[in-house]
Amino acid sequence: MAKPGIRLPGFLREFGIPRLLIAVFLVVLFAVAVATHMDLRGLISDSIVRVGRNGILVLALLPAIQGGIGLNFGLPLGIICGLVGAVISLNAGVHGIAGVGMAAGIGVALAIPVGAGYGWLLNRTRGQEMMVGTYLGFAIVSMMSVFWLLAPFKNPTLVWAIGGRGLRTTLSLGGIYDKVLDRWLTFTVSGVRIPGGTLFVFGALCFLVWLFFRTRMGITIAAARSSTRFARAAGISDERTRVQATVLSTVLAAIGIVVFSQSYGFVQLYTAPLLMAFPAIACILIGGASVTRATIGHVLVGTFLFQSILTVALPVTSQVIQGDISETARLIIQNGMILYALTRIGRT
Amino acid sequence: MTPSAASSAPPALELRSIVKEYEGNRVLKGVSLSVREGEIHALVGENGAGKSTLMNILFGMPVIWETGGYEGEILLGGAPARFHSPAEAMNAGIGMVHQEFMLLPGFRVAENIKLNREPTLPNPASRVLGPKLESLDVPRMRADARRALDQVGLGIDEWIAVAGLPVGHMQFIEIAREVDKANLKVLIFDEPTAVLTETDAEKLLAIMRGLAAKGHAILFITHRLDEVLAVADRITVLRDGEVVGTPDPKTTTVVRIAELMVGRPAGVTAPRRFFAPSTEPVLGVEHLSVDMPGERVEDVTLAVRRGEILGIGGLAGHGKLGIANGIMGLYPGSGRVIFDKAVFPLNEPRLALERGLAFVSEDRRGVGLLPEESIELNIALSALEAHGRFLHPFPIQPLRVVDHRAMRAHALEMIRALDIRTTGPSQQVRRLSGGNQQKVCVARAMTLEPRLLFVSEPTRGIDVGAKQRVLEILSALNRDHDVTLVVTSSELAELRAISDRVAIVYRGRIAAVLPPDAPDADFGLAMAGESAKAA
């Protein structure tokens, strides 16, 4: 609630102060870009590419929040499933959209049991999901670093050139499925290139998740989140709904990283997934989600605001002042947002 | 506490033209009242009349200051006071006995009573590092607590944990805590009897009278008007944020006060109805025991006849609430239950709903409602879960999408049928008043189209007008929709008004099943465990 003195019109208050500040900051950045004759179309296009690239990873947080697990700091679990899928498809040498499909398919197949196990663990550590998720993510990422080193992949484009064992830290997708979804259905609006395919996949998954939370199962999950005791009286096992929500979140993370990798052009292994949950969490929080409530709208608004800031801040600031505050701005906004949301727990 | 002595005493607390707005909505429009030492001043009003806001102001609750403060003056012992936090109000001598208990369950009784005011003894660490580190003077704590407990007539050990004690005991511990405060100037009772049984409530009223006689000033907020007449020296009636009357308790009647509260003439009892004879049992319960903390059922054998309204009464803590909770599978139970000639499995809440039972819980906010969700979803949810209603067709059952149009239409029908006062079916349930929330609970149970409906404490904590309405709705449900009802209530008068038979529970067993027009004495005997003639 606004303090007396700062009275905002209703629609702006609804939008929320944090979103307002960031939106204003974004507008200022764009204004500076125009004033310094930068390539505005390029900046907008880059922003949109990054929205498509990161969107599904942000969307992956929604089922966890709706299911009562809170912010899914264990997102790296699903990400690793997707990475295993990507590496297997690369090792088999499958190119193009089929390669992306194979990577995502294997990722989903792995993410279902992994998510179920993770959900089982979260049910045994109720009330500390976010902490458990964070540490589990860290532990699994480290364990998987050993796996990447020892896994029996033989394709010479993937393994270290010297010694011929162990996967490289970064695998280039050039010529395999680099940007296949970005290029598929791509189109241009007044000079701004839009990566249609990636946005289409993101949009379709948003729609499916939206629809899911209007099905019987989705409503059951949300009801169990709202009140455990109510759920039990209605014959709902809230332990089961929490596992279902965790599985869905993990599956989306697996798909999310495959889409991310094809758009980025590289598959990043070893410690890369370690901190990937943090920017995604910042996105959904900037969008207006809380630890207990999130909507597709929060995902879309948040991803756009956060990713645009990151895209635009670097070139604009290096234009105005010597040096790069982009990374600093990212860390301040990202971690500041998470901190802000955590102070809001339990408030309406 | 002779009235003449009370009226000559100086006011311990005086409120002068208190005005409070929430976002442009005036909830208090210049309320004035005073409480003298040795006096019990009753403040009555329907839900939403402004009683809670007035108490929040008096207690310095942060919500008042977050929403722009208040206008008007508070005088405590003749001196102006303005409390910015509950701690300030407490230090100034305002004691509050809350409607919902503010006790630490894991702490002992004496620890709760002396919390933050513990007598202490110096020790080596405290001599160096200051009085915060002094050790507790346990014998004195226990002695103080003992004295306070004796004052409220509670004979329990002061060194046991609060968790697991019966509800009535907790209320008395709260009072003991307030009484123990040395600088107490005004004691506020905020609906203290709402969760008590009739005997506990009577005990509480006697304690209030005793405290007033010792010179304490008491402000008494309640829904129960007969209690007001029994103890109050003065009465202030609040309606829509205004004082609408200060009837003299010596000459006024319950009906007159109720009229002032609701602004229209009101009856307080439902039309009495009698059983159309059918002796066919629809639900047979044999040797049921239910492990519900505080309401344990030991060994209940009971038959519910098709089409009747069976009342279940008894004192709090004797297990009357455990019966419905046990059959519905919310607490672990054992025994043999036959429903519709088939053996009915216990501990399976889902099956209970699927077989055609439904339950309106006594715990409205916890079990009964999803407060954050809309009215329409709250009404539809159980039927959606148990019977798959309000869903579009789709081959995979769990992935069927909700039919919002059907859900909305059904909600509108229920809102009209039950007269739910709301801005619309998408309003959040937590924004409704207690009575309207209860109607939503009943609507959800009706949506399940049950053959047998359990209703527990249907009128607890809701105001006079809504009480009447809820009882009428239940009667109509039974009469017009052929639903067998099992109503559990602490208010015996209510049970006798709507039931065909009333079962009285004592120590987890059925003490007697009586016709509603049986003499008062029979009910009294049954509640005290003296077996009376069965009906």
Interface residues (C-beta under 8 A of the other chain):
Chain A: M1 P4 L211 F212 R214 T215 R216 M217 I219 T220 A223 S226 S227 R229 F230 R232 A233 A234 G235 I236 R293
Chain B: E66 T67 G68 M328 G329 L330 E348 P349 R350 L351 A352 L353 E354 F359 S361 D363 G366 V367 G368 L369 L370 P371 E372 E373 L377 L381 S382 L384 E385 A386 G388 L391 Q397 P398 L399 R400 V401 V402 H404
